[in-house]
Structures are given as C-alpha cells and as structure tokens.
C-alpha cells in the first residue's frame, strides 16, 4: 500500500481518500510518500541549483551596479572639467593670454 503525507503538517495517510479528506479540511497539500523530500532538511538538487543561480545572479548584478557607478562618477568629473575649460576663468583664457605674450616676443 502506498503511503501519503502532508507537506504542511505531520499528517500521514495509508490511502488517497484519507489524504484528500485531510486536504479538503485543512487546505494543505499532500504528496505520495515516495515523492516526499527526505527528512533532515536536505536540499534537493533543483533547490541547490536555484540557490547557486541566485548567488551568481546577485554577484553579476552587484558587479554591473559597481561598474555603472564608476562610469557615472567618471562622466561627472569629465563634465566638470569640461565646464571649467569652457569657463571665462578656465584654461582657455590662460592659453589665450599665453599665446599673446608669446606673440609679443
């Protein structure tokens, strides 16, 4: 005889009818005992793969975020330097005055 068990509580049944009755009364889900996860909290192969995939995905996301922050910071500093060079007191003015003094010589 096949044994059935509840996934939410320790209920066990010898027949499918008992498991169905328990499921209807409690709303719990039952499975065949041979399909039940092993005791001791061991993870299935699929669960282990999902955990590893989650970790890899998180690491890739963190690396992408770090790269984006670096590029944004670099862009901000280049934009600030460009604004300085275009300003009246920036390097453009200094270079023009240097050219004028050189022309006098």
C-alpha positions as a printed NumPy array, in Angstrom:
array([[  0.   ,   0.   ,   0.   ],
       [  1.241,   3.473,  -0.891],
       [  1.655,   5.928,   1.958],
       [  0.831,   9.593,   1.641],
       [  1.965,  12.555,   3.687],
       [  1.047,  16.188,   4.166],
       [  3.637,  18.789,   3.2  ],
       [  2.438,  21.333,   5.773],
       [  1.963,  19.15 ,   8.863],
       [  2.969,  15.69 ,  10.127],
       [ -0.29 ,  14.053,   8.915],
       [  0.197,  10.671,   7.238],
       [ -2.386,   8.528,   5.453],
       [ -2.459,   4.988,   4.094],
       [ -4.904,   5.78 ,   1.324],
       [ -5.542,   8.568,  -1.118],
       [ -9.088,   9.101,   0.205],
       [ -7.799,   9.929,   3.688],
       [ -5.283,  12.384,   2.245],
       [ -7.961,  14.051,   0.102],
       [-10.236,  14.401,   3.141],
       [ -7.386,  15.952,   5.139],
       [ -6.581,  18.276,   2.249],
       [-10.191,  19.449,   1.957],
       [-10.486,  20.012,   5.71 ],
       [ -7.212,  21.901,   6.181],
       [ -6.285,  23.253,   2.755],
       [ -2.912,  21.526,   2.993],
       [ -1.243,  19.807,   0.056],
       [ -0.432,  16.119,   0.245],
       [  2.035,  14.047,  -1.735],
       [  2.964,  10.43 ,  -2.186],
       [  5.46 ,   9.349,   0.479],
       [  7.981,   8.257,  -2.17 ],
       [  7.907,  11.818,  -3.593],
       [  8.283,  13.498,  -0.221],
       [ 11.546,  15.283,   0.492],
       [ 13.906,  13.367,   2.727],
       [ 13.947,  14.224,   6.411],
       [ 16.767,  16.204,   7.924],
       [ 16.284,  19.351,   5.869],
       [ 18.438,  18.221,   2.965],
       [ 18.019,  20.299,  -0.157],
       [ 17.088,  18.726,  -3.455],
       [ 19.339,  19.063,  -6.485],
       [ 16.965,  21.594,  -8.037],
       [ 16.921,  23.702,  -4.882],
       [ 20.727,  23.66 ,  -4.719],
       [ 20.904,  24.764,  -8.353],
       [ 18.443,  27.576,  -7.685],
       [ 20.466,  28.755,  -4.678],
       [ 23.68 ,  28.769,  -6.722],
       [ 21.957,  30.524,  -9.633],
       [ 20.594,  33.127,  -7.226],
       [ 24.089,  33.763,  -5.871],
       [ 25.616,  34.092,  -9.327],
       [ 22.843,  36.422, -10.447],
       [ 23.299,  38.578,  -7.354],
       [ 27.062,  38.771,  -7.899],
       [ 26.603,  39.758, -11.55 ],
       [ 24.066,  42.406, -10.575],
       [ 26.404,  43.821,  -7.932],
       [ 29.293,  43.954, -10.422],
       [ 27.099,  45.702, -13.001],
       [ 25.928,  48.221, -10.441],
       [ 29.503,  48.902,  -9.377],
       [ 30.591,  49.422, -12.996],
       [ 27.693,  51.797, -13.626],
       [ 28.553,  53.841, -10.54 ],
       [ 32.207,  54.064, -11.64 ],
       [ 31.239,  55.169, -15.149],
       [ 28.775,  57.742, -13.8  ],
       [ 31.435,  59.188, -11.475],
       [ 33.945,  59.355, -14.321],
       [ 31.383,  61.07 , -16.536],
       [ 30.587,  63.617, -13.811],
       [ 34.247,  64.511, -13.318],
       [ 34.833,  64.808, -17.078],
       [ 31.777,  67.042, -17.37 ],
       [ 33.03 ,  69.26 , -14.537],
       [ 36.454,  69.534, -16.156],
       [ 34.856,  70.398, -19.491],
       [ 32.757,  73.112, -17.847],
       [ 35.885,  74.55 , -16.24 ],
       [ 37.742,  74.604, -19.538],
       [ 34.85 ,  76.417, -21.209],
       [ 34.515,  78.991, -18.399],
       [ 35.933,  82.536, -18.764],
       [ 38.434,  81.93 , -15.982],
       [ 39.343,  78.451, -17.196],
       [ 42.271,  77.11 , -19.169],
       [ 41.032,  78.638, -22.426],
       [ 41.644,  82.156, -21.074],
       [ 45.035,  81.178, -19.705],
       [ 46.085,  79.649, -23.013],
       [ 44.985,  82.749, -24.955],
       [ 46.968,  85.049, -22.684],
       [ 49.978,  82.75 , -23.035],
       [ 49.677,  82.91 , -26.845],
       [ 49.52 ,  86.748, -26.744],
       [ 52.656,  87.006, -24.607],
       [ 54.48 ,  84.629, -26.927],
       [ 53.431,  86.675, -29.972],
       [ 54.974,  89.786, -28.392],
       [ 58.377,  88.149, -28.192]])
